[in-house]
Structures are given as structure tokens and as C-alpha cells.
């Protein structure tokens, strides 16, 4: 499973880097892109469509969900054995390292489930809040989840287990979504809390200068 997830992650990274190169050629930024360690920064944010999802409390995620907030978005599922809990624990540590930022610059963390069959809002709420009481979760029907994954460019696939049941392979990247509602940067793994925090600060500072 880890090898498949790694291959998926590599494909996503290649797609993002290709998009970044094209964006730089077509629309060179007025302010130079920040020099980051793991983050691929987009010169122009990739705007997101409204998501047909509900949050961990069963409330619809409306078109303004991302507006006015910085958000770190990760796709996973509650029964994920390794990548998801490790990444969420890392994001919790990164968020603590960013606690000195002004309130409007501190990131929210959103886990979008790729397992809508099992990840009902109640299960998702208990899961994300285990890592940080402020963490958010999103789920929905199969079509809504597929549309959200497509909007972010995240691949995922159900995999049958020999003993019965199933698991899921999915991309392991973390997306930085800006307060205008678009993807600003993509953080590739392996993830480290301090590296995420440093790159996040650079992205926020760059975005403020280029606005």
C-alpha cells in the first residue's frame, strides 16, 4: 500500500510542477515566488468550485467555506492505517508552531474523507478532533467526494483486502488554500511539522506582498 501511495504522490507532484511551470511562463508574478523547502507555489491561485460536501457536524460546506481563511487541506480516511494519522499528527504540530501568527493568518486544517461509505460526520468529527479540537472534516456522497478530489487533483482508489473488506489508496499531499478560495501551494511528502510551518509562513508572507 505504501508503495502505491508513493507512486500516486509522485504523479500528483509531477502534475503540479508542470502546472507551475506553465503558470510561470504565461503569467510571471510581480513579486518573486518564495524559496520554499517542500512547497510548490502557484504564481496564480487555482480557484476552487463550490464543494458538494458536509462538515463534521453535518452542515453543508457552502461556496464561501474557504473565504477569509487560510486552510491546510488533506485527503484521507478514518480507517487509514498509516499515512493519515501520521500526517494529521504532523499538521497538529505544525499548527502549534504557527500559533504566534495573527489570528487571520493562522491555518485551519481540513481532512476531506475519500471513504464516504464509512466516514459519516459523527465518525469524522471524533477522528479529526483526536488530533486537534479545532480540526475540521468533510465528507459527502460518492459523487461529491469524487468532485472534490478532482478539483484538487487528488487521485484515490478503493482496494479490496484479501481477508475481506477494503482500504483506499490516495494521494498524500497537503494543499494550502488561501483566503480568496484558491489553491496557493502544494506540500509534498514526506511531511515534517517544522518544514510545513516554515514554508507556510513564506507562502503567507509572499501572498500578502503580492496582493
C-alpha angles and dihedrals in degrees: 000000000000091000092051091048090050092052090049090049091052091052091050092049091050090051092050094047090050090051091048093053092050091047091052092051095046099040115016109202119248089221114048115253114259120260102244133179103221105355123101104210122207116220088215120032116246103234116224127223120232110286119233093216141110127226128239090278094051095256119138116255099232128201091271096054094111096035115117095006139090109228134187108211125198129174118218143108139251097247093051106131102210125348097054101049091042093050095045092049088050092050090050090055092046091051091053089052088055095051092108092065120101112274093253091055098048111105129241116216120224125188112199110200119226089192105072092161093068105016102081115170094262093054091044093050093054091046100050094040090056088069097039129349089225096054117116131214134200132196138153142151122322093264094050093049092047091051092050092049090049092051090055095038093241117153121210136165138185113243123197116230120225091233092050134271123060147259131199135241113211144161115276102207126121120223126211109215116193129219091262089066100254137113107261101174145359123223114208124205156285085074126215122184097223093046091050090049093049093047092045092054091051092049093049092047091048092048092051091051094047096047 
